[in-house]
């Protein structure tokens, strides 16, 4: 269970990094591309699925770590 917990923790860290890249890219595209009808703040909505995944990974890792003891 300890290995599983470590793998899921690494996955949560990777999701955090990928979330930052995706949100920054989408905010930049919405801000500097001409002719967009949406404000650049809409790019922040792309963070919602990542945040849910990070919370789920953290919860599963915590549970796996507790069962491994």
C-alpha positions in Angstrom: 0.0 0.0 0.0 2.9 2.3 0.6 4.0 2.1 -3.1 0.5 2.8 -4.2 0.3 5.8 -1.9 3.6 7.2 -3.3 2.5 6.7 -6.9 -0.8 8.5 -6.3 1.1 11.4 -4.6 3.3 11.7 -7.6 0.2 11.7 -9.8 -1.3 14.6 -7.8 1.9 16.6 -8.2 2.0 16.0 -11.9 -1.7 17.0 -12.1 -0.8 20.3 -10.4 2.0 21.0 -12.9 -0.2 20.1 -15.9 -3.0 22.3 -14.5 -0.7 25.3 -14.3 0.4 24.8 -17.9 -3.2 24.4 -19.2 -4.6 27.3 -17.3 -1.8 29.7 -18.3 -2.0 28.7 -21.9 -5.8 29.2 -22.1 -5.7 32.5 -20.3 -3.0 33.7 -22.6 -4.8 32.7 -25.7 -8.0 34.3 -24.5 -6.2 37.5 -23.5 -4.1 38.2 -26.6 -6.0 36.6 -29.5 -8.0 39.2 -31.4 -11.7 38.7 -31.8 -12.4 36.7 -28.7 -15.8 37.2 -27.2 -14.9 35.7 -23.8 -12.9 37.5 -21.2 -9.5 36.0 -20.3 -10.8 35.0 -16.8 -12.8 32.2 -18.5 -9.5 30.3 -18.9 -9.5 29.8 -15.1 -12.5 27.5 -15.5 -10.1 24.9 -16.9 -8.6 24.5 -13.5 -11.8 23.0 -12.0 -11.4 19.4 -13.3 -7.8 19.4 -12.3 -8.6 20.6 -8.8 -11.1 17.8 -8.4 -8.6 15.3 -9.6 -5.9 16.6 -7.2 -8.3 16.4 -4.2 -9.3 12.9 -5.2 -5.7 11.8 -5.6 -4.8 13.3 -2.2 -7.7 11.6 -0.5 -6.9 8.2 -2.0 -3.2 8.6 -1.1 -4.1 9.5 2.5 -6.4 6.5 2.8 -3.8 4.2 1.3 -1.1 5.5 3.6 -3.3 4.9 6.6 -4.1 1.4 5.6 -0.4 0.6 5.0 0.4 1.2 8.6 
